[in-house]
Amino acid sequence: MMKQNIIVALFDVPSEAYQAFSELKAYTQTADTLIAQAVLIKKENGLIIPAESADFTARTAEGAWTGGLIGALVGVLAGPLGVILGGTAGALIGGNTGTAETAGDALLLGNTARKLDDGSTAVIILAQEADEAVLDAFFNRFQTTILRQDAAAAQQDVLAAVEAQQEVARQAHEAWKKQRKAERREKLDAFKADIKQKFDELAAKLKK
């Protein structure tokens, strides 16, 4: 049975990520294992940066991944929600050098964010697979942790994450407006008190 999956390969050694991506661009497609898009990302100074990308679909131009599922996924990881997910206490994956693990569907977004520490790298691909073992074998030649999620489920998670980010932004904007309103009220009250005091002092002088 063919499955469309998002696969995240998290590398312990950055140079191996670049080697794997270079080999991936020359990967021989088969009817049982098709790769549509791929991106190599790295994290530097807290920022997630796309380093290289490849689009293997004939109908799209190089770099078109930025408008699709992979681009949206990278956008979430690079955004405020990615920071929150990455800061969650207790990583759920990784830790054994030279081994690879496959996490459950619901863990891909959160585990990717947690694993991407400063200086780390990952390769994210959109693939159609008849047998997951083929691409697992490709990546298991390196020191990696492999995460995989059904592409439709990943899209649902990304859409939910985008909505959550928008809601957080809306709440932050409302809180900012309330704070500004409160500060204006305080300043206005202080201004009124100051003016009253000045006129009270003037009135007191007239009585003398």
C-alpha positions in Angstrom: 0.0 0.0 0.0 1.4 3.4 -1.0 1.6 6.0 1.7 2.4 9.7 1.4 4.6 10.7 4.3 6.6 13.5 5.7 10.0 12.2 6.9 12.3 14.1 9.2 15.9 12.8 9.6 17.7 14.5 12.5 21.4 14.3 12.2 23.9 14.1 15.1 26.7 15.2 12.7 26.0 18.2 10.6 28.4 17.2 7.8 26.5 14.0 7.4 23.3 15.9 6.8 24.9 17.8 3.9 26.3 14.5 2.5 22.9 12.8 2.8 21.2 15.7 1.1 23.7 15.7 -1.7 23.1 12.0 -2.3 19.4 12.5 -2.0 19.4 15.0 -4.9 20.9 12.2 -7.0 18.5 9.6 -5.6 17.1 7.1 -8.2 13.4 7.3 -8.0 11.4 4.1 -8.2 7.7 3.3 -8.4 7.7 2.1 -4.8 9.7 5.1 -3.4 9.1 8.5 -4.8 10.5 11.7 -3.3 8.7 14.9 -4.3 10.4 17.6 -2.2 13.3 17.9 0.2 14.8 20.6 2.4 17.9 20.7 4.5 17.5 23.0 7.6 19.9 24.1 10.3 19.5 26.0 13.5 21.9 28.8 14.3 21.6 31.3 17.2 18.0 30.1 17.8 16.9 30.6 14.2 15.9 27.8 11.9 17.4 28.4 8.4 16.7 26.5 5.2 20.2 25.7 3.8 19.3 23.8 0.6 16.1 22.7 -1.1 15.1 20.4 -4.0 11.9 19.9 -5.8 11.7 16.7 -7.9 8.3 17.3 -9.4 8.4 18.2 -13.1 5.6 20.7 -12.9 7.1 23.0 -10.3 10.2 25.2 -10.2 13.1 24.9 -7.9 12.2 26.3 -4.5 8.5 25.8 -4.8 8.6 23.7 -1.6 8.3 27.0 0.3 4.6 27.3 -0.6 3.7 23.7 0.3 3.5 21.4 3.3 7.3 21.3 3.9 7.5 25.1 3.7 4.6 25.5 6.1 6.2 22.9 8.5 9.5 24.8 8.5 7.6 28.0 9.0 6.0 26.7 12.1 9.3 25.3 13.5 10.9 28.7 12.9 8.0 30.6 14.4 7.0 31.3 18.0 5.2 28.0 18.4 8.4 26.2 17.4 10.2 28.0 20.1 7.6 27.0 22.6 7.6 23.4 21.5 11.4 23.3 21.4 11.6 24.6 25.0 9.3 22.0 26.4 11.1 20.1 29.2 12.2 16.6 28.3 13.1 15.6 24.8 11.2 12.5 23.7 13.6 11.3 21.1 17.3 10.8 20.4 20.2 10.2 22.7 21.7 7.0 21.4 24.6 7.8 19.1 24.6 5.8 15.9 21.0 4.6 16.2 17.7 5.6 14.6 14.3 5.7 16.0 10.8 6.2 14.5 8.4 8.2 16.6 4.6 8.0 16.6 2.6 10.2 14.3 1.6 12.8 16.8 5.2 13.4 17.9 6.7 14.6 14.6 6.3 18.4 15.0 7.0 18.6 18.7 9.9 16.2 18.6 11.5 17.9 15.7 11.3 21.2 17.6 12.8 19.7 20.7 15.6 17.9 18.9 16.7 21.0 16.8 19.3 22.5 19.2 21.7 25.2 18.1 24.1 23.8 15.6 21.9 20.9 14.7 20.7 19.9 11.2 17.8 18.0 9.7 16.6 16.8 6.3 12.8 16.9 5.7 11.3 15.2 2.7 7.9 14.5 1.3 7.8 11.0 -0.1 5.4 8.3 -1.3 6.5 4.9 0.0 5.4 1.3 -0.4 7.9 0.2 2.2 9.3 2.5 4.9 12.4 0.4 5.2 13.8 1.8 1.9 14.3 5.4 3.1 15.0 4.2 6.6 18.0 2.3 5.2 19.1 5.3 3.3 19.2 7.5 6.4 20.3 4.8 8.8 23.8 4.8 7.2 24.3 8.0 9.2 23.9 8.9 12.9 20.2 9.9 12.7 16.9 9.9 14.4 14.0 9.4 11.9 10.6 10.7 12.4 7.7 10.0 10.1 4.1 11.1 9.8 1.3 10.7 7.3 1.4 13.8 5.0 -2.3 14.5 5.5 -2.0 14.2 9.3 1.1 16.5 9.1 -0.9 19.0 7.1 -3.6 19.0 9.8 -1.1 19.5 12.5 0.6 22.4 10.6 -2.8 24.1 10.0 -3.6 23.7 13.7 -0.3 25.1 14.6 -0.7 28.1 12.3 -4.2 28.8 13.8 -2.7 28.5 17.3 0.1 31.0 16.4 -2.5 33.4 15.0 -4.6 33.1 18.2 -1.5 33.7 20.3 -0.7 36.8 18.2 -4.3 38.0 18.6 -4.2 37.6 22.3 -0.9 39.3 22.6 -2.2 42.2 20.5 -5.3 42.5 22.8 -3.1 42.4 25.9 -0.9 45.1 24.4 -3.9 47.3 23.7 -5.2 46.8 27.2 -1.8 47.6 28.7 -1.6 50.8 26.6 -5.1 51.8 27.7 -4.2 51.2 31.3 -1.0 53.2 31.0 -2.9 56.1 29.3 -5.5 56.1 32.1 -2.7 56.2 34.7 -0.9 59.0 32.9 -4.2 60.9 32.5 -5.1 60.5 36.1 -1.6 61.7 37.1 -1.9 64.7 34.7 -5.3 65.6 36.2 -3.9 65.4 39.7 -0.9 67.5 38.8 -3.1 70.2 37.1 -5.5 70.3 40.1 -2.6 70.7 42.5 -1.2 73.6 40.5 -4.6 75.4 40.5 -5.1 74.7 44.2 -1.7 76.3 44.9 -2.7 79.3 42.8 -6.0 79.6 44.6 -4.2 79.4 47.9 -1.9 82.3 47.0 -4.9 84.5 46.1 -6.3 83.9 49.6 -3.2 85.2 51.3 
